[in-house]
Amino acid sequence: MNKLSYGLKKFLPLLYWLPQYRKADLPGDLSAGLTVGIMLIPQSMAYAMLVGLEPVHGLYAVTIPLLLYAFFGSSRHLAVGPDAIISMLTAAGIASLAITEAEVHLQYVLTLTFLVGGIRLVMGLLRLGFVVSFLSRPVINGFTSAAAIVIGLSQVKYLFNIDMPASGHIQDVLWALVANISQLHWLTLGIGLLGMFLIILGKRIHRFFPSQLLAVVAGTVAVWAFQLDDYGIAIVGAVPGGFPHLSLPSFELPLWHRLLPMAVTIALIGYAQSIAIAKSIQTRHKNYAIDANQELIALGVANIGAAFFNGFPVAGGFSRSAVNDKAGANTAMASVISAGLVLLTLAFFTNLFFYLPLAILAAVIIVAIASIFDIKQPLLLWKKDRADFAMWLATFLTTLVLGIETGIISGMLLSLGMVIYKASRPHMAQLGRVPETTVYRNIKRFNNLETYDELLMVRLDGPLYFANVDYVKSHIDKWLLKKKGKVTALIFNMESVTSLDSTGADALEDWILDWTRQGVSLYITAAKGPVRDVLMSWGLIDKIGAEHIFMDDHTAVEFISNRLNKDQLNQYRSYSTQSNIRKD
C-alpha cells in the first residue's frame, strides 16, 4: 500500500471497510440499521422541537449527516444524530439572540451548525483531539445533570399545554410554571403521561423494543380516532415530504462573532461525548481502532452537511449507539441503512405524522434525558474527593441559575483552573529509611522510618517549572525550619521530576546559594536523563558538584556518613551525571 492510498483510506475510512465488506456482515448491519432508524425518527423530531424548529428538520438532521459520518468516521458503531444536550445548547444559544421570525431562527441555527462543523473539522486537521482532555469528568457530569433538569422543564409547556417562556434559567421557568399552572390542560397531560408509560414499559419488555415509536403510533392513533385535536390537544400538523433540500447558512461575520462562543462550546461538548461513547463501545471490538482526530473530522463534516441540508448540530448518542452495537452492527453500513430508512420516511410517510401530539414528543425527550441526571456521581465525589465535588456543584448550580451557556463556560474555566492549581502544588514528601533496608519512604505514611537530625531528604513528584518553584521552595524551607538549624545536608530526590524548565533551573541555582549560606550542602539523587541534560546545559552540575550527584538515596546517605569508598564510587559516577549536552 503506497503512502497516498494509505492517506486516503485514513482520511476516508469508507475506502477501507467498503471494499472488504462481507455478505456475512449484512444481516447484523441490516438488523442494527433498521432498529436504530426506527429509534431516530421520533427522537430526531422531538429534538427538532427542542431546538425550536419544525419536526421535519430532525429528520433532515439524520440523513445527510449520518451518511457523511458513515463515510468519514473511524467508529463502526457510533450512531450520529440530534442529541438532547446538544439540542438544548443550540436552543439556549439561539434564544439569547431574541429572534421572533421562524425563517431567521432557522438561518441562525444553520449558521451555528456550520460553525460547529467548521471548528471540529479544523481541530481534526490540526490534530487537536487532545483538547477535550481539559474538560474534567465532574464538570461534564455537573453540567449534563443540570442541563437535564433544564431540558425536562423546557418540555413542561408541551406536556401541560401552557404558555411558558423559552428560558434556560431554572428560576424563570419555575416562576412561569407556578404562575401558569392553573391553565394546565389535563387531556394533554394524560396523553403525555401515556407516552412516557409506553416508552418505559417498552424498555422493560426488551432493550431493542421500539418503545418510542410505539408511543408515537399510540398517541397519533388516539388523536386521529377520537379527534382529540378538537379538544385542545396540540399536534404536529402537516410535515413536508420529500428528500432534504439544499440550504445555506449565513456568512455574515458579525453573526459569526455572536455565535462563535456557543459554537465552540457545542463543538467541544459534542466531541467529548461522542469520543467517549465511541471508545467505550470499541473496547468490546478488537477489529478496528478509534482515531480521535479522525472523529473530529467526521463529526465536523457531518455538521457541515447538516448546515447545508436544513439540519442542526449533531453528535453521537449513547442509547442509539449502544442499540446499534447490541443489535449486531458490524460496519458503518448499519448507519447507511438507518439513514436510508429515514429517507424513505421523508419520501413516503410524513403524512402519517399529522396527528402526532406534541405532548408525545415531549414525553420522548423527558424519558431520554431522565437517564442523563446522575445522582450517584456527586454522592461518590462527596465521599471520595471533595475538591472534585466542589467543581461538580459549582458547574451544576451555575448551569441551573445562570443558564446552560454560562454553566459550561464556567465549567471549562474551572477545569482549566484545577489543572493550573494542581500543577502549581505538586506532591512533595519528606523521606526516611525503612529499617534494615536501602529503601526510603514518605515519613507521613509510616511511623517507624529512620531519620537523621542533620539530614533532610525531599522527593518532588512532578516537574520543577515556573508554576511551582515558589511552592517547592517554601515547602523545603518549612521542613528546614522545623529541624531548627541542625541540617547540614539536603538530599533532593528527583526520580519523579519529569522535566526542568529554565525558571526551575534558575531557581535551583538561587536555592544552592541560599542553602550554602545556611551551611546546608545539596545532594541530587536519581535524576532522569532529560533533567540531567538541563542541569548540564545550565552549568548546575558544576555548581552542585559532580561528587554530590548519585544514582539513589542510600548511596548518597552512605557518602554523607563517610561510610562509602569514594574511589569505588567514582566508577559509577557517570551513571549519575551523564548528559547528552556536551560541556564547552
C-alpha positions as CSV (number, residue, x, y, z in Angstrom):
1,M,0.0,0.0,0.0
2,N,1.6,3.3,-1.1
3,K,1.5,6.4,1.1
4,L,-1.2,8.2,-1.0
5,S,-3.5,5.2,-0.8
6,Y,-2.9,4.8,2.9
7,G,-3.5,8.5,3.5
8,L,-6.8,8.5,1.5
9,K,-8.0,5.5,3.5
10,K,-7.1,7.1,6.8
11,F,-8.9,10.3,5.8
12,L,-11.9,8.5,4.3
13,P,-12.3,5.1,6.2
14,L,-15.1,4.2,3.7
15,L,-12.4,3.3,1.2
16,Y,-11.0,0.8,3.7
17,W,-14.1,-1.1,5.0
18,L,-16.4,-1.0,1.9
19,P,-14.1,-3.0,-0.5
20,Q,-13.7,-5.6,2.3
21,Y,-17.4,-5.8,3.1
22,R,-18.6,-9.4,3.5
23,K,-22.0,-10.8,3.0
24,A,-21.8,-12.3,6.5
25,D,-21.8,-8.7,7.9
26,L,-25.1,-7.7,6.2
27,P,-27.6,-9.4,8.5
28,G,-26.2,-7.7,11.6
29,D,-25.9,-4.4,9.8
30,L,-29.4,-4.7,8.5
31,S,-30.9,-5.5,11.9
32,A,-29.0,-2.7,13.6
33,G,-29.7,-0.2,10.9
34,L,-33.4,-0.7,10.9
35,T,-33.6,-0.8,14.7
36,V,-31.6,2.5,15.1
37,G,-33.5,4.0,12.2
38,I,-36.8,3.4,14.0
39,M,-35.4,5.0,17.1
40,L,-34.1,8.0,15.2
41,I,-37.4,9.0,13.6
42,P,-39.3,10.0,16.8
43,Q,-36.1,11.1,18.6
44,S,-35.0,13.5,15.9
45,M,-38.4,15.0,15.5
46,A,-38.6,15.6,19.3
47,Y,-35.1,17.2,19.4
48,A,-36.0,19.5,16.4
49,M,-38.9,20.8,18.5
50,L,-36.5,21.3,21.4
51,V,-34.3,23.5,19.1
52,G,-37.4,25.5,18.1
53,L,-37.7,24.1,14.6
54,E,-40.4,22.2,12.8
55,P,-40.1,18.4,13.5
56,V,-39.2,17.6,9.9
57,H,-35.8,19.3,10.4
58,G,-35.0,16.5,12.9
59,L,-35.4,14.0,10.0
60,Y,-33.2,16.1,7.8
61,A,-30.5,16.0,10.6
62,V,-30.3,12.2,10.5
63,T,-30.0,11.7,6.7
64,I,-27.0,13.5,5.1
65,P,-25.1,13.9,8.4
66,L,-25.5,10.2,9.3
67,L,-24.3,9.2,5.8
68,L,-21.3,11.6,6.0
69,Y,-20.3,10.2,9.3
70,A,-20.5,6.7,8.0
71,F,-18.1,7.7,5.2
72,F,-15.6,9.6,7.4
73,G,-15.9,8.2,10.9
74,S,-13.4,5.7,12.4
75,S,-16.1,4.1,14.7
76,R,-18.3,1.4,13.2
77,H,-20.9,1.7,15.9
78,L,-21.4,5.4,16.8
79,A,-24.9,6.5,15.8
80,V,-24.8,10.2,14.9
81,G,-27.8,12.4,15.1
82,P,-29.6,15.0,17.2
83,D,-28.9,14.8,20.9
84,A,-30.7,16.2,24.0
85,I,-27.7,18.1,25.4
86,I,-26.5,19.4,22.0
87,S,-30.1,20.4,21.1
88,M,-30.6,22.2,24.3
89,L,-27.3,24.1,23.9
90,T,-28.3,25.1,20.4
91,A,-31.7,26.3,21.7
92,A,-30.0,28.3,24.5
93,G,-27.5,29.9,22.1
94,I,-30.2,30.9,19.6
95,A,-32.7,32.1,22.3
96,S,-30.1,34.6,23.6
97,L,-30.4,36.4,20.3
98,A,-34.1,37.1,20.8
99,I,-35.3,36.1,17.3
100,T,-39.0,36.2,16.5
101,E,-39.2,35.2,12.8
102,A,-39.1,31.5,12.0
103,E,-37.0,31.9,8.9
104,V,-34.4,34.0,10.7
105,H,-34.4,31.4,13.5
106,L,-33.7,28.6,11.0
107,Q,-31.0,30.7,9.3
108,Y,-29.2,31.2,12.7
109,V,-29.5,27.5,13.6
110,L,-27.9,26.6,10.2
111,T,-25.1,29.1,10.7
112,L,-24.4,27.8,14.2
113,T,-24.4,24.3,12.8
114,F,-21.9,25.3,10.1
115,L,-19.6,26.9,12.7
116,V,-19.7,23.8,14.9
117,G,-18.8,21.7,11.9
118,G,-16.0,24.0,10.8
119,I,-14.5,24.2,14.3
120,R,-14.4,20.4,14.6
121,L,-13.0,20.0,11.1
122,V,-10.2,22.5,11.7
123,M,-9.4,20.9,15.1
124,G,-9.3,17.5,13.4
125,L,-7.0,18.6,10.6
126,L,-4.7,20.3,13.2
127,R,-4.8,17.1,15.3
128,L,-6.2,18.8,18.4
129,G,-8.3,15.9,19.6
130,F,-6.5,16.1,23.0
131,V,-8.1,19.5,23.8
132,V,-11.2,17.9,25.4
133,S,-9.0,16.3,28.0
134,F,-9.2,19.6,29.8
135,L,-12.9,19.1,30.4
136,S,-12.9,17.1,33.7
137,R,-15.5,14.4,34.3
138,P,-17.0,16.1,37.4
139,V,-17.5,19.3,35.3
140,I,-19.2,17.4,32.4
141,N,-21.3,15.4,34.8
142,G,-22.4,18.5,36.8
143,F,-23.2,20.3,33.5
144,T,-25.2,17.5,32.0
145,S,-27.1,16.8,35.2
146,A,-28.2,20.4,35.4
147,A,-28.9,20.6,31.7
148,A,-31.1,17.5,32.0
149,I,-33.3,19.4,34.6
150,V,-33.4,22.5,32.4
151,I,-34.3,20.4,29.3
152,G,-37.0,18.5,31.2
153,L,-38.6,21.7,32.5
154,S,-38.5,23.2,29.0
155,Q,-40.8,20.4,27.8
156,V,-43.4,21.1,30.5
157,K,-45.2,23.6,28.3
158,Y,-45.9,20.9,25.8
159,L,-46.7,18.3,28.4
160,F,-49.1,20.7,30.3
161,N,-50.1,22.7,27.2
162,I,-49.4,26.0,28.9
163,D,-47.6,29.2,28.0
164,M,-44.0,29.4,29.3
165,P,-41.0,31.5,28.3
166,A,-38.1,30.0,26.3
167,S,-35.6,30.4,29.1
168,G,-32.5,28.4,30.2
169,H,-32.7,29.8,33.7
170,I,-34.4,27.4,36.2
171,Q,-35.8,30.3,38.3
172,D,-37.6,31.8,35.3
173,V,-39.0,28.5,34.3
174,L,-40.2,27.6,37.8
175,W,-41.8,31.1,38.3
176,A,-43.6,30.8,35.0
177,L,-44.8,27.3,35.9
178,V,-46.2,28.5,39.2
179,A,-47.9,31.5,37.5
180,N,-49.5,29.4,34.7
181,I,-50.2,26.1,36.4
182,S,-53.9,27.0,36.5
183,Q,-54.0,26.7,32.7
184,L,-52.9,23.1,32.8
185,H,-54.7,21.0,30.1
186,W,-55.5,17.7,31.7
187,L,-56.1,15.8,28.5
188,T,-52.8,16.9,27.1
189,L,-51.1,15.8,30.3
190,G,-52.8,12.4,30.1
191,I,-51.6,11.9,26.5
192,G,-48.0,12.8,27.6
193,L,-48.1,10.5,30.6
194,L,-49.4,7.7,28.4
195,G,-46.5,8.3,26.1
196,M,-44.0,8.1,28.9
197,F,-45.6,5.0,30.3
198,L,-45.4,3.2,26.9
199,I,-41.8,4.2,26.4
200,I,-40.7,3.0,29.9
201,L,-42.8,-0.2,29.5
202,G,-41.3,-1.0,26.1
203,K,-37.8,-0.7,27.6
204,R,-38.7,-3.1,30.3
205,I,-40.0,-5.6,27.7
206,H,-36.8,-5.6,25.7
207,R,-34.0,-3.2,25.3
208,F,-34.4,-3.3,21.5
209,F,-38.2,-2.8,21.6
210,P,-39.1,0.3,19.6
211,S,-41.0,1.9,22.6
212,Q,-40.6,5.5,21.3
213,L,-42.2,4.5,18.0
214,L,-44.9,2.7,19.9
215,A,-45.7,5.9,21.9
216,V,-45.8,7.9,18.6
217,V,-48.1,5.4,17.0
218,A,-50.4,5.1,20.0
219,G,-50.6,8.9,20.5
220,T,-51.2,9.6,16.8
221,V,-53.9,6.9,16.5
222,A,-55.7,8.2,19.7
223,V,-55.8,11.8,18.5
224,W,-56.9,10.7,15.0
225,A,-59.5,8.2,16.1
226,F,-61.2,10.5,18.7
227,Q,-60.5,13.8,17.1
228,L,-58.7,15.0,20.2
229,D,-57.2,18.0,18.4
230,D,-60.7,19.5,18.6
231,Y,-60.5,19.3,22.4
232,G,-57.2,21.3,22.6
233,I,-54.5,18.7,22.0
234,A,-51.7,20.4,20.2
235,I,-50.5,18.3,17.2
236,V,-47.5,18.5,14.7
237,G,-49.7,19.2,11.7
238,A,-48.6,19.0,8.1
239,V,-45.0,17.7,7.8
240,P,-43.4,18.5,4.4
241,G,-42.4,15.4,2.4
242,G,-39.5,14.8,0.0
243,F,-35.8,14.5,0.4
244,P,-33.7,17.1,2.2
245,H,-33.2,20.2,0.0
246,L,-30.2,22.5,-0.1
247,S,-29.9,25.3,2.4
248,L,-27.3,28.0,3.0
249,P,-26.0,29.2,6.4
250,S,-25.2,32.9,6.8
251,F,-21.7,34.1,6.0
252,E,-22.1,37.4,7.7
253,L,-19.1,38.0,10.0
254,P,-21.0,39.9,12.8
255,L,-23.4,36.9,13.2
256,W,-20.4,34.5,13.3
257,H,-18.9,36.7,16.0
258,R,-22.1,36.4,18.1
259,L,-22.5,32.7,17.6
260,L,-18.8,31.7,18.0
261,P,-18.7,31.2,21.8
262,M,-21.7,28.8,21.7
263,A,-20.3,27.1,18.6
264,V,-17.0,26.4,20.4
265,T,-19.0,25.1,23.4
266,I,-21.2,22.8,21.3
267,A,-18.2,21.6,19.3
268,L,-16.2,20.6,22.4
269,I,-19.1,19.1,24.3
270,G,-20.4,17.1,21.4
271,Y,-17.0,15.8,20.5
272,A,-16.2,14.9,24.2
273,Q,-19.5,13.0,24.4
274,S,-19.1,11.3,21.0
275,I,-15.5,10.2,21.5
276,A,-16.3,8.8,25.0
277,I,-19.2,6.8,23.6
278,A,-17.2,5.5,20.6
279,K,-14.2,4.4,22.8
280,S,-16.5,2.7,25.4
281,I,-18.1,0.6,22.6
282,Q,-14.9,0.0,20.7
283,T,-13.3,-1.7,23.8
284,R,-15.6,-4.7,23.0
285,H,-14.4,-4.9,19.4
286,K,-10.7,-5.6,18.6
287,N,-11.1,-5.5,14.8
288,Y,-10.8,-1.7,14.5
289,A,-9.4,1.3,16.3
290,I,-10.8,4.8,17.2
291,D,-8.8,7.7,15.8
292,A,-9.7,10.8,17.9
293,N,-8.6,13.3,15.3
294,Q,-10.5,11.4,12.5
295,E,-13.6,11.5,14.7
296,L,-13.2,15.3,14.8
297,I,-13.0,15.4,11.1
298,A,-16.0,13.1,10.6
299,L,-18.2,15.0,13.1
300,G,-17.1,18.3,11.5
301,V,-18.1,17.1,8.0
302,A,-21.4,15.7,9.3
303,N,-22.3,19.0,10.9
304,I,-21.3,21.0,7.8
305,G,-23.6,18.6,5.9
306,A,-26.4,19.3,8.3
307,A,-25.9,23.1,7.8
308,F,-26.4,22.7,4.0
309,F,-29.4,20.4,4.2
310,N,-31.7,22.1,6.8
311,G,-30.4,20.2,9.8
312,F,-29.0,21.3,13.2
313,P,-26.0,20.3,15.3
314,V,-25.5,16.5,15.6
315,A,-23.3,14.3,17.8
316,G,-23.0,10.6,18.8
317,G,-25.8,9.4,21.1
318,F,-25.2,6.8,23.8
319,S,-28.5,5.0,23.7
320,R,-28.8,4.6,20.0
321,S,-25.1,3.8,19.7
322,A,-25.5,1.1,22.3
323,V,-28.5,-0.3,20.5
324,N,-26.5,-0.2,17.2
325,D,-23.9,-2.3,18.9
326,K,-26.2,-4.8,20.6
327,A,-28.4,-5.2,17.6
328,G,-25.5,-6.6,15.6
329,A,-23.8,-3.8,13.7
330,N,-20.6,-4.9,12.1
331,T,-19.7,-1.9,10.0
332,A,-20.7,1.6,9.2
333,M,-23.2,0.1,6.7
334,A,-25.6,0.0,9.6
335,S,-25.6,3.8,9.7
336,V,-26.2,3.9,5.9
337,I,-29.2,1.7,6.3
338,S,-30.6,3.9,9.2
339,A,-30.2,7.0,7.0
340,G,-32.0,5.1,4.2
341,L,-34.9,4.3,6.4
342,V,-35.3,7.9,7.4
343,L,-35.1,9.0,3.7
344,L,-37.9,6.5,2.9
345,T,-40.0,8.0,5.7
346,L,-39.4,11.5,4.3
347,A,-40.3,10.4,0.8
348,F,-43.5,8.5,1.5
349,F,-44.7,8.6,5.2
350,T,-44.5,12.1,6.5
351,N,-48.3,12.5,6.2
352,L,-48.7,9.8,8.9
353,F,-47.3,12.3,11.5
354,F,-50.1,14.9,11.0
355,Y,-52.0,14.0,14.2
356,L,-48.8,13.3,16.3
357,P,-49.3,15.1,19.6
358,L,-46.6,17.5,20.7
359,A,-47.0,16.0,24.2
360,I,-45.7,12.7,22.9
361,L,-42.6,14.3,21.5
362,A,-42.2,16.0,24.9
363,A,-42.5,12.6,26.5
364,V,-39.8,11.2,24.3
365,I,-37.4,14.0,25.4
366,I,-38.3,13.7,29.1
367,V,-37.7,10.0,29.2
368,A,-34.5,10.3,27.2
369,I,-33.0,12.9,29.5
370,A,-34.1,11.3,32.7
371,S,-31.1,8.9,32.5
372,I,-28.7,11.8,32.0
373,F,-29.2,13.1,35.5
374,D,-26.7,11.1,37.6
375,I,-27.2,11.4,41.4
376,K,-24.6,8.6,42.1
377,Q,-21.7,10.6,40.8
378,P,-21.9,13.6,43.2
379,L,-22.6,11.4,46.2
380,L,-19.5,9.4,45.3
381,L,-17.4,12.5,44.8
382,W,-18.6,13.8,48.2
383,K,-17.2,10.7,49.9
384,K,-14.0,10.3,47.8
385,D,-12.9,13.7,46.5
386,R,-14.3,17.0,48.0
387,A,-12.4,19.1,45.5
388,D,-14.0,17.4,42.5
389,F,-17.4,17.6,44.3
390,A,-16.9,21.3,44.6
391,M,-16.3,21.6,40.9
392,W,-19.4,19.4,40.2
393,L,-21.6,21.6,42.5
394,A,-20.3,24.9,41.1
395,T,-20.9,23.8,37.5
396,F,-24.3,22.3,38.4
397,L,-25.6,25.4,40.2
398,T,-24.2,27.8,37.6
399,T,-25.9,25.9,34.8
400,L,-29.2,25.9,36.6
401,V,-29.2,29.5,37.7
402,L,-27.3,31.4,35.0
403,G,-28.1,29.2,32.0
404,I,-26.5,26.4,30.0
405,E,-24.1,28.6,28.1
406,T,-22.7,30.2,31.2
407,G,-22.6,26.9,33.0
408,I,-20.5,25.1,30.5
409,I,-18.1,28.0,30.0
410,S,-17.6,28.4,33.8
411,G,-17.1,24.6,34.0
412,M,-14.4,24.7,31.4
413,L,-12.7,27.6,33.3
414,L,-13.0,25.6,36.5
415,S,-11.4,22.6,34.8
416,L,-8.5,24.7,33.5
417,G,-8.2,26.4,36.9
418,M,-7.9,23.0,38.6
419,V,-5.2,21.9,36.1
420,I,-3.3,25.1,37.0
421,Y,-3.9,24.7,40.7
422,K,-2.7,21.1,40.8
423,A,0.3,21.9,38.5
424,S,1.4,24.7,40.9
425,R,1.1,22.5,44.0
426,P,2.8,19.2,43.3
427,H,3.0,16.4,45.8
428,M,6.2,16.5,48.0
429,A,7.4,14.0,50.5
430,Q,10.0,14.1,53.3
431,L,11.7,10.7,53.2
432,G,13.1,8.3,55.9
433,R,14.7,4.9,55.7
434,V,12.8,1.6,56.0
435,P,14.7,-0.2,58.9
436,E,17.4,-2.6,57.7
437,T,16.9,-1.8,54.0
438,T,18.2,0.6,51.4
439,V,14.6,1.8,50.7
440,Y,13.3,5.3,51.6
441,R,9.6,6.2,52.0
442,N,7.3,9.1,52.9
443,I,7.6,9.7,56.7
444,K,3.9,10.8,56.8
445,R,2.8,7.4,55.7
446,F,4.9,5.2,58.0
447,N,5.8,5.7,61.7
448,N,8.9,3.6,62.1
449,L,11.2,5.1,59.4
450,E,14.7,6.1,60.3
451,T,15.5,9.9,60.0
452,Y,18.5,12.0,60.9
453,D,18.6,15.4,62.6
454,E,21.4,16.7,60.4
455,L,19.9,15.3,57.1
456,L,16.7,16.4,55.2
457,M,15.6,14.1,52.4
458,V,13.0,15.5,50.0
459,R,11.2,14.0,47.0
460,L,9.3,16.1,44.4
461,D,6.6,14.2,42.4
462,G,6.2,16.3,39.3
463,P,8.1,18.7,37.1
464,L,10.0,21.6,38.5
465,Y,9.0,24.7,36.5
466,F,7.8,28.2,36.6
467,A,4.4,27.4,38.0
468,N,5.6,25.6,41.2
469,V,9.1,26.8,42.1
470,D,7.8,29.1,44.9
471,Y,5.6,26.3,46.3
472,V,8.5,23.8,46.3
473,K,11.0,26.2,47.9
474,S,8.5,27.2,50.6
475,H,7.9,23.6,51.5
476,I,11.6,22.8,51.7
477,D,12.3,25.9,53.8
478,K,9.4,24.9,56.2
479,W,11.0,21.5,56.7
480,L,14.4,23.0,57.2
481,L,12.9,25.4,59.8
482,K,11.4,22.5,61.7
483,K,14.8,21.0,62.0
484,K,15.9,24.1,63.9
485,G,19.2,24.7,62.1
486,K,20.6,21.2,62.6
487,V,20.5,20.3,58.9
488,T,23.9,20.2,57.2
489,A,22.9,18.1,54.1
490,L,19.8,18.2,51.9
491,I,19.2,15.3,49.6
492,F,16.8,16.2,46.7
493,N,15.4,13.0,45.2
494,M,14.5,13.8,41.6
495,E,13.4,10.4,40.4
496,S,9.8,11.7,39.9
497,V,10.8,15.0,38.4
498,T,9.7,14.6,34.8
499,S,11.1,17.9,33.5
500,L,13.0,21.0,34.5
501,D,12.5,24.4,32.7
502,S,14.6,27.5,32.6
503,T,12.8,29.0,35.5
504,G,13.2,25.9,37.6
505,A,16.9,25.7,36.7
506,D,17.4,29.4,37.6
507,A,15.5,28.9,40.8
508,L,17.6,25.9,41.7
509,E,20.8,27.9,41.3
510,D,19.4,30.5,43.7
511,W,18.5,27.8,46.2
512,I,22.0,26.4,46.1
513,L,23.4,29.8,47.1
514,D,20.8,30.3,49.8
515,W,21.3,26.9,51.3
516,T,25.1,27.2,51.2
517,R,24.8,30.4,53.2
518,Q,22.8,28.4,55.8
519,G,25.6,25.8,55.9
520,V,23.5,23.2,54.0
521,S,25.0,21.2,51.2
522,L,22.8,20.0,48.4
523,Y,22.8,16.4,47.0
524,I,20.8,15.3,43.9
525,T,19.7,11.7,43.5
526,A,18.1,9.6,40.8
527,A,17.7,12.4,38.2
528,K,16.4,11.3,34.8
529,G,18.4,11.9,31.6
530,P,16.3,14.8,30.3
531,V,16.7,16.5,33.8
532,R,20.4,15.9,33.8
533,D,20.6,17.5,30.4
534,V,19.1,20.7,31.7
535,L,21.4,20.6,34.8
536,M,24.4,20.3,32.5
537,S,23.3,23.0,30.0
538,W,22.8,25.4,32.8
539,G,26.1,24.5,34.5
540,L,24.3,23.3,37.6
541,I,26.2,20.0,37.8
542,D,29.4,22.0,38.3
543,K,27.7,24.3,40.9
544,I,26.3,21.4,42.8
545,G,29.4,19.3,42.3
546,A,29.6,16.0,40.4
547,E,30.5,14.3,43.7
548,H,27.1,15.4,45.1
549,I,25.0,13.6,42.4
550,F,24.0,10.0,43.0
551,M,22.0,7.2,41.4
552,D,20.0,6.5,44.6
553,D,19.2,7.8,48.0
554,H,21.1,5.2,50.0
555,T,24.3,5.8,48.2
556,A,24.0,9.5,49.0
557,V,23.4,8.8,52.7
558,E,26.4,6.4,52.9
559,F,28.6,9.1,51.2
560,I,27.4,11.8,53.6
561,S,28.0,9.5,56.6
562,N,31.6,8.7,55.3
563,R,30.8,5.0,55.1
564,L,31.4,4.8,51.4
565,N,34.6,4.0,49.5
566,K,34.9,7.2,47.4
567,D,37.3,5.6,44.8
568,Q,34.8,2.8,44.2
569,L,32.0,5.4,43.9
570,N,33.9,7.2,41.1
571,Q,33.5,4.1,38.9
572,Y,29.7,4.7,38.8
573,R,29.8,8.5,38.7
574,S,28.9,8.7,35.0
575,Y,25.6,6.9,35.6
576,S,24.5,9.7,37.9
577,T,25.8,12.7,35.9
578,Q,25.9,11.6,32.2
579,S,24.2,14.0,29.8
580,N,23.7,14.4,26.1
581,I,24.7,18.0,26.5
582,R,28.4,18.4,25.9
583,K,30.3,20.9,28.1
584,D,32.0,23.7,26.1
